[in-house]
Amino acid sequence: MNLRLQEITNKNIWEDFLLGCEEKTFLQSWNWGEFNKLMGNKIWRLGVYDKGDLVSVALVVKIQAKRGTFLLIQHCLSISETLLNKLKEIAREEGCNFIRVAPLLERNEENIKLFKDLGFRVAPMHASAYEATWKLDLTPSEEELLKNMRKTTRYLIRQAQKNNDIEIFQSQETSDVETFNKIHQEVVKVQKFVPFSLEYFKNEFSAFLPDDQVSLFFGKYQGKIIASAFVIFWSNIAFYHHAALLPQYHKIPVAYLLQWEAIKEAKRRGCVLYDFWGYVNPKENPKHPWAGPTFFKMGFGGVSCEYLKTQDFPLSKKYFLTYIFEKLRRANRGL
């Protein structure tokens, strides 16, 4: 292959290419690049061409954090020596200590060897992008989807539908991001994890809103909003990206009906997949923070998909300070 790289400045070229890709997430979308610009991050949209044909794309983001400055490519569709050389060139010009890639490639020996041979090593932390997820095929009818659910999940959806105290509604008002964030902060207080900021949520919502690619789902109980989900609809896939449920209401089946309404909205929009965003095997890792949420997601039916673990390419000795810091942080979080 005679590969060459070129920055892509045309949104249609970028999005049309990704529309034809089977494995993809919105972390490679044009609007995720716009989100990163809103967050103050420098980005590059690289196209990989073979004899004039676009064969891959990579959204490259420069991250400046306390733990180090690095290039981040979330859910990269492929890797090659040509692309890596370009990334190293950009990284050196930008003063980066390492390159971090979260590949959207099947977790197998061939792909593990591919990255190892190029000089990558497994990262101590994932790159804010899942390494495994739970996906639901949306092509069956609503009746079939309900039939394929766990019996308890189906029962709780129906119970919620009969409960006049429960109401589900959607919003595409930017002001409602603050409502979502208030619920999210209540969950943070109980579960004690490091949350995304209100600025982050607002910028993500604002980046996808102009193309009608985002919606907030809210669940009310006795007139009070107690649950919410932040869902992105992109390239025929719905992504359940953020969610929150006030802890004191966990016995009220609002979250089940809210999820079902989001799934139905995805079907209405012509989506063929519903990506529940993040998965850990609850039987193998019962104490993992994601075990409970994963069990909830699995109840709606679907399959698990595992990808290569996040990969780092060190560029200076400073990287190893980052490595030790993130290793300790991961242990503290029980991940």
C-alpha positions as CSV (number, residue, x, y, z in Angstrom):
1,M,0.0,0.0,0.0
2,N,1.2,3.5,-0.9
3,L,-0.4,5.5,1.8
4,R,-0.5,9.3,2.1
5,L,-2.0,11.6,4.7
6,Q,-4.0,14.8,4.2
7,E,-5.9,17.0,6.5
8,I,-9.7,16.9,5.8
9,T,-11.5,20.3,6.0
10,N,-14.7,19.2,4.3
11,K,-17.4,18.0,6.8
12,N,-19.3,16.0,4.1
13,I,-16.2,14.1,3.0
14,W,-15.5,13.2,6.7
15,E,-19.0,12.2,7.7
16,D,-19.8,10.3,4.4
17,F,-16.7,8.2,4.9
18,L,-17.7,7.3,8.5
19,L,-21.3,6.6,7.4
20,G,-19.9,3.7,5.3
21,C,-17.9,2.2,8.2
22,E,-19.3,-0.6,10.3
23,E,-17.3,-0.1,13.5
24,K,-17.4,3.6,14.6
25,T,-18.4,5.8,17.4
26,F,-19.2,9.5,17.6
27,L,-15.7,10.1,19.1
28,Q,-14.5,10.2,15.5
29,S,-17.4,12.4,14.3
30,W,-16.9,15.8,12.9
31,N,-19.0,17.3,15.7
32,W,-16.8,15.7,18.4
33,G,-14.0,17.7,16.8
34,E,-16.1,20.8,17.2
35,F,-16.8,19.8,20.8
36,N,-13.0,19.6,21.5
37,K,-12.5,23.0,19.9
38,L,-15.2,24.4,22.3
39,M,-13.2,22.9,25.2
40,G,-10.1,24.7,24.0
41,N,-8.3,21.7,22.5
42,K,-6.3,21.9,19.3
43,I,-7.4,19.2,16.8
44,W,-6.3,17.7,13.5
45,R,-8.6,15.8,11.2
46,L,-6.4,13.4,9.2
47,G,-7.4,11.4,6.2
48,V,-5.5,8.3,5.2
49,Y,-5.5,7.8,1.4
50,D,-4.4,4.8,-0.7
51,K,-4.1,5.6,-4.4
52,G,-6.5,8.5,-4.1
53,D,-9.1,6.6,-2.1
54,L,-9.9,7.6,1.5
55,V,-9.4,4.4,3.5
56,S,-9.3,5.7,7.1
57,V,-9.7,8.8,9.2
58,A,-8.2,9.9,12.6
59,L,-9.4,12.7,14.8
60,V,-6.4,13.9,16.7
61,V,-6.7,16.0,19.8
62,K,-4.0,17.7,21.8
63,I,-4.6,17.3,25.6
64,Q,-2.9,19.5,28.1
65,A,-3.3,18.1,31.6
66,K,-1.5,18.1,34.9
67,R,-0.3,14.6,34.3
68,G,1.2,15.5,30.9
69,T,0.7,16.9,27.4
70,F,-0.2,14.3,24.8
71,L,-2.0,13.5,21.6
72,L,-5.3,11.6,21.9
73,I,-7.0,9.6,19.2
74,Q,-10.2,8.1,20.6
75,H,-11.6,5.1,18.9
76,C,-9.1,5.1,16.1
77,L,-10.3,3.0,13.1
78,S,-6.8,1.8,12.1
79,I,-3.1,2.3,12.6
80,S,-0.2,2.3,10.2
81,E,3.5,3.3,10.2
82,T,2.5,6.2,7.9
83,L,-0.1,7.5,10.4
84,L,2.2,7.0,13.4
85,N,5.0,8.9,11.7
86,K,2.6,11.9,11.2
87,L,1.4,11.6,14.8
88,K,5.0,11.7,16.1
89,E,5.7,14.7,13.9
90,I,2.7,16.6,15.3
91,A,3.6,15.5,18.9
92,R,7.1,16.8,18.7
93,E,6.0,20.1,17.3
94,E,3.4,20.5,20.0
95,G,5.7,19.4,22.9
96,C,3.8,16.2,23.7
97,N,5.2,13.5,26.0
98,F,3.3,10.6,24.4
99,I,0.6,9.6,22.0
100,R,-2.5,7.8,23.3
101,V,-4.7,5.7,21.0
102,A,-7.9,4.0,21.9
103,P,-8.4,1.6,19.0
104,L,-11.8,0.5,17.7
105,L,-10.2,-2.8,16.6
106,E,-11.1,-6.3,17.7
107,R,-9.2,-7.6,20.7
108,N,-7.2,-10.4,19.1
109,E,-3.6,-11.5,18.8
110,E,-3.1,-10.0,15.3
111,N,-4.1,-6.5,16.4
112,I,-2.2,-6.7,19.7
113,K,0.9,-7.6,17.7
114,L,0.3,-4.8,15.3
115,F,0.5,-2.1,18.0
116,K,3.3,-3.9,19.8
117,D,5.4,-4.1,16.7
118,L,4.9,-0.3,16.1
119,G,6.3,0.4,19.6
120,F,3.1,0.9,21.6
121,R,2.5,-0.3,25.1
122,V,-0.8,-0.9,27.0
123,A,-1.9,2.4,28.7
124,P,-2.4,2.5,32.5
125,M,-5.9,4.1,32.0
126,H,-8.5,4.0,29.3
127,A,-8.8,7.2,27.2
128,S,-12.3,8.3,28.2
129,A,-13.4,5.9,25.6
130,Y,-14.7,2.4,26.3
131,E,-12.6,-0.7,25.6
132,A,-15.7,-2.8,25.7
133,T,-19.4,-2.0,25.2
134,W,-22.9,-3.5,25.1
135,K,-24.8,-3.1,21.8
136,L,-28.4,-3.7,20.9
137,D,-29.5,-4.5,17.3
138,L,-32.5,-2.2,16.6
139,T,-33.7,-3.8,13.4
140,P,-36.3,-6.0,15.1
141,S,-39.7,-4.6,15.8
142,E,-40.6,-3.1,19.2
143,E,-42.5,-6.2,20.1
144,E,-39.5,-8.4,19.3
145,L,-37.1,-6.1,21.3
146,L,-39.4,-6.4,24.3
147,K,-39.6,-10.2,23.9
148,N,-35.8,-10.4,23.8
149,M,-35.3,-8.5,27.1
150,R,-34.7,-10.0,30.5
151,K,-38.0,-10.9,32.0
152,T,-37.5,-8.6,34.9
153,T,-36.6,-5.7,32.7
154,R,-39.7,-6.1,30.5
155,Y,-41.8,-6.4,33.7
156,L,-40.4,-3.2,35.2
157,I,-41.0,-1.3,31.9
158,R,-44.6,-2.3,31.9
159,Q,-45.0,-1.5,35.5
160,A,-43.6,2.0,34.9
161,Q,-46.0,2.5,31.9
162,K,-48.9,1.7,34.2
163,N,-47.8,4.1,36.9
164,N,-49.4,7.5,36.6
165,D,-46.8,9.0,38.9
166,I,-44.1,8.3,36.2
167,E,-43.6,10.6,33.2
168,I,-40.9,10.5,30.6
169,F,-40.1,13.5,28.3
170,Q,-37.4,14.7,26.0
171,S,-35.7,18.1,25.7
172,Q,-33.3,19.8,23.3
173,E,-33.1,23.0,25.3
174,T,-29.5,23.9,26.2
175,S,-30.8,25.2,29.6
176,D,-31.9,21.7,30.5
177,V,-28.3,20.6,30.5
178,E,-28.1,22.3,33.9
179,T,-31.0,20.1,35.1
180,F,-29.2,17.0,34.0
181,N,-26.0,18.2,35.7
182,K,-27.8,18.7,39.1
183,I,-29.0,15.1,39.1
184,H,-25.5,14.0,38.0
185,Q,-23.9,15.9,40.9
186,E,-26.2,14.2,43.4
187,V,-25.0,10.8,42.1
188,V,-21.3,12.0,42.3
189,K,-21.8,12.8,46.1
190,V,-22.9,9.2,46.8
191,Q,-20.6,7.3,44.4
192,K,-17.6,9.6,44.8
193,F,-16.2,9.6,41.3
194,V,-14.6,12.4,39.4
195,P,-17.4,14.0,37.2
196,F,-17.4,15.8,33.9
197,S,-17.9,19.5,34.4
198,L,-21.1,21.5,33.5
199,E,-19.0,23.2,30.8
200,Y,-18.2,19.8,29.3
201,F,-21.8,18.7,29.2
202,K,-22.9,22.1,27.7
203,N,-20.2,22.0,25.1
204,E,-21.0,18.4,24.1
205,F,-24.7,19.3,23.8
206,S,-24.0,22.5,21.8
207,A,-21.7,20.7,19.4
208,F,-24.3,18.1,18.4
209,L,-27.4,20.1,18.7
210,P,-27.2,22.0,15.3
211,D,-27.4,18.7,13.4
212,D,-30.2,17.4,15.7
213,Q,-27.9,14.7,16.9
214,V,-28.5,14.9,20.7
215,S,-31.4,14.8,23.1
216,L,-31.9,14.8,26.8
217,F,-34.4,12.3,28.3
218,F,-35.9,13.0,31.7
219,G,-37.9,10.9,34.1
220,K,-40.3,12.4,36.5
221,Y,-41.8,10.7,39.6
222,Q,-44.7,12.5,41.3
223,G,-43.8,15.7,39.4
224,K,-40.1,15.7,40.4
225,I,-37.3,15.0,37.9
226,I,-35.3,12.1,39.3
227,A,-33.6,10.5,36.3
228,S,-32.0,11.6,33.0
229,A,-30.0,10.3,30.0
230,F,-27.8,12.2,27.5
231,V,-28.2,10.4,24.2
232,I,-26.3,11.1,20.9
233,F,-27.7,10.0,17.6
234,W,-25.0,9.8,14.9
235,S,-24.4,7.9,11.8
236,N,-27.4,5.5,12.3
237,I,-26.3,4.7,15.8
238,A,-27.7,5.9,19.2
239,F,-25.2,6.3,22.0
240,Y,-26.3,6.3,25.7
241,H,-23.4,8.5,26.7
242,H,-24.3,9.9,30.1
243,A,-27.0,9.0,32.7
244,A,-28.0,9.8,36.2
245,L,-30.7,8.6,38.7
246,L,-31.2,10.2,42.1
247,P,-30.0,7.4,44.5
248,Q,-32.9,7.6,46.8
249,Y,-35.3,6.6,44.0
250,H,-33.4,3.5,42.7
251,K,-36.4,1.3,43.6
252,I,-38.7,3.3,41.3
253,P,-38.6,1.8,37.8
254,V,-38.2,5.2,36.0
255,A,-34.8,4.4,34.5
256,Y,-36.2,1.3,32.8
257,L,-39.0,3.2,31.0
258,L,-36.6,6.1,30.2
259,Q,-34.2,3.7,28.5
260,W,-37.0,2.1,26.6
261,E,-38.2,5.5,25.4
262,A,-34.7,6.4,24.3
263,I,-34.5,3.1,22.3
264,K,-37.8,3.8,20.6
265,E,-36.6,7.3,19.7
266,A,-33.5,5.8,18.2
267,K,-35.7,3.5,16.1
268,R,-37.8,6.4,15.0
269,R,-34.7,8.2,13.8
270,G,-33.7,5.3,11.7
271,C,-30.8,4.0,13.9
272,V,-29.8,0.4,13.5
273,L,-27.8,0.1,16.7
274,Y,-28.1,1.2,20.3
275,D,-24.7,1.5,22.0
276,F,-25.0,1.4,25.8
277,W,-21.5,2.9,26.1
278,G,-19.3,0.9,28.3
279,Y,-19.4,-2.7,29.6
280,V,-17.7,-4.9,32.1
281,N,-18.6,-8.5,32.8
282,P,-20.6,-8.3,36.1
283,K,-19.9,-12.0,36.8
284,E,-16.2,-11.7,36.3
285,N,-15.9,-8.3,37.9
286,P,-18.7,-8.0,40.5
287,K,-16.9,-5.2,42.5
288,H,-16.1,-3.1,39.5
289,P,-17.9,0.3,39.6
290,W,-19.5,-0.5,36.2
291,A,-20.8,-3.9,37.2
292,G,-24.2,-2.7,38.4
293,P,-24.8,-0.3,35.4
294,T,-23.7,-3.1,33.0
295,F,-26.2,-5.6,34.6
296,F,-29.0,-3.0,34.0
297,K,-27.9,-2.5,30.3
298,M,-27.8,-6.2,29.7
299,G,-31.4,-6.6,30.7
300,F,-32.5,-4.9,27.4
301,G,-30.9,-7.5,25.3
302,G,-27.8,-7.2,23.1
303,V,-24.3,-8.5,22.8
304,S,-20.9,-7.5,24.3
305,C,-18.1,-6.2,22.0
306,E,-14.5,-6.0,23.2
307,Y,-11.8,-3.9,21.6
308,L,-8.1,-3.5,22.0
309,K,-7.0,-1.9,25.3
310,T,-5.9,1.8,25.1
311,Q,-2.3,2.0,23.7
312,D,0.4,4.5,24.5
313,F,3.5,5.5,22.5
314,P,6.0,7.1,24.8
315,L,8.0,10.1,23.4
316,S,10.0,11.2,26.5
317,K,11.0,10.0,29.9
318,K,8.3,12.3,31.4
319,Y,5.8,9.7,30.1
320,F,6.7,7.3,32.9
321,L,5.8,9.8,35.6
322,T,2.3,9.9,33.9
323,Y,2.3,6.1,33.8
324,I,2.9,5.8,37.6
325,F,0.4,8.5,38.4
326,E,-2.4,6.9,36.3
327,K,-1.6,3.4,37.6
328,L,-2.0,4.6,41.2
329,R,-5.2,6.6,40.3
330,R,-6.7,3.5,38.6
331,A,-6.0,1.4,41.7
332,N,-7.6,4.0,44.0
333,R,-10.8,4.0,41.8
334,G,-11.1,0.3,41.9
335,L,-11.0,0.0,38.1
